[in-house]
Amino acid sequence: MGFKRLYFDIETSYEIAWVWRPSFKTSISFDQIIKQSAIICICYKWQGSDKVHHLTWDKGCDKEMMRKFYDVIKDADEVVTHNGDNFDIKWIRTRFLLQGYKSMPELKSIDTLKISRQKFKFDSNRLDAIGKILGFGGKKDTGGIQLWHDIIQKNSRKAMSDMVAYCKRDVELLEKVFLKLEGFAKPKTHLGVYSGGDKADCPYCAGYDVKIKDRVVSASGTIKIRMKCKECEKHYLIPLKVYNDWNIKKLK
């Protein structure tokens, strides 16, 4: 089986609670919550496929949706989200737990929000802003909170369709942003080794047509060799021993 990278995004409902009166100082306790949040829809796509899939709750019940998504996410070698480590993945894990799952597969997660914050200096780290800065355009306009009202309170099919379209656009934008930023972050999976190749092969695309750039010596005296893949043009480092073993293989 080939390497499978999954891009996904979720949209959640708001919580419904009783309050005495509206105020910016209002403090709401757990006992005041009438209806807890849940996941309204999940949109996802596999890298290499043009199709963006979607799953939706059934009139506020997400049990069947979560069952279907479990069968999807368990097959992913990597998952890519924007702010997913702090939001989407925690939500998914929580809903799996509450729907009776004993555990879920450990996810190898790539969060483009973290890449943006750690590696770049964009004016904003929001997906919408990064998409615009990189020339991909922004997120789809939801039209405001009324969209959530129509789904949660009226079970509107039209509103749900609009929500899915909004979520699908996020997934498409997410993939474009990640692929643009990918070469500036360390890969989570060495695709060269995953594909049965050598450690000196490109970890980003598994390319084996590579060239040696120079060597890098750390403060402790550790030597690494800087490589560049001729196929995807990304740079990466390999330990000196890996480089020497690779050279020996080439001479045989």
Summary of the structure (lengths in Angstrom):
residues: 252
radius of gyration: 22.3
end to end distance: 30.1
largest distance: 80.4
contacts: 712
relative contact order: 0.12
helix: 36%
strand: 21%
